[in-house]
Amino acid sequence: MHCRYIIQGVTEEGRKFRPSDWIDRIASMGASYGTSHRLVFSDMLHPELYEGEKCLMIDTALEEQNPNMFEYVMNFVKSNKLKMTQVCEIDEEKLGS
């Protein structure tokens, strides 16, 4: 089953996490420059709007493709006590088999 982690800019106690640009800073670690010479975020690690709030979206496949980056982000979340939710989708290829 394909899953993602949604990391909110709020601590487990409900306080807004600072600095406010932390999501872009972490997402840019996995980004590259596209042909338009603009920063292009990875599908594995990128900013996303969730319930009207900017969050960091991490694809669970990042753990296999870039274990060091995955571990860095998970340690960042844990040490700063950020709210994190796992969201999974139904694997369409496995339906009907």
N, C-alpha and C positions, 0 to 999 in steps of 0.2 A: 504494500500500500504506500502511495506517495504522500509524504508529509512535509510540512513546513513549520518553522517556529516563528511566531510573531512576538517581537520584543518591543514592549512599550517604553516610552520615555518617562515612566513613573516607577517609583520604588514600590516594594511590597507594602510599605506603610502609607502609600498614596501621595507621596511628595514628588513634585516634578524634578526630574534629574537634570543636573547642570554639568557641563556646559550644554547649551541648547543644540549645538551643532554636532553632538557626539554621533548621531546616526549617519550623517554624511561623512564624517571622518572615518568611521569603521567601514562603511560601504565602499568608500574610495580605495580602501586597501585591496579590494578584489576587483576594482574597475580597470579599464584600459582606455586608451584613446582610439576613437574610431576614425574612419576615413574623413569625417567632417572636422577632425581635429578637436573634437569635444569629448569630454569624459563620458564613457558608456559603462553603466553599472552592470555587473554580472547578474545572470538569472539566479545564481546561487546565493547572492548576498546583495540586497538592494533596499533602498527606502521604499516605503509603501504606505498608502493611507489605509487605516483600519479604524472603523467606527469614528471617522472624521479626524483622527489623530495620526500624525506622522509616526511611523514605527519602522523597525528594522526587520526585514523578512529574510529568513535563512532557510534554504532548501536543505533537507536532511541529507541529500546526496553530497553536500559539501564535506561531510565527515569522511567520505571515501575519496573524493577528488582532491581535497586539500585539508588533510587532518590537522595540520598545524594551525591553519586559519580558523577551522571549526573550534579547536581547543581554545584558542585565544579568545574568540567571541564568547564561548560558554563560560570561561573563567571571568571575563569582564562582566557578564550578566550576574554571575554568582557573587563576585566580590562587591558589586554595587547594588545587589539585592533588587534587580529590576524585575518587573512583571513579565512573565513569558508564558505564552499559550502555544500548544501544539495543535495544528489543524491538519487533518488528513482527508484525502479524496479517495473515492472508490477507483480502483484500477480498472479502467474500461476493458482492457485486454483480457482480464480474468473473468469477466462476466460471461455467463453462458457456457463455461468450460467444465 
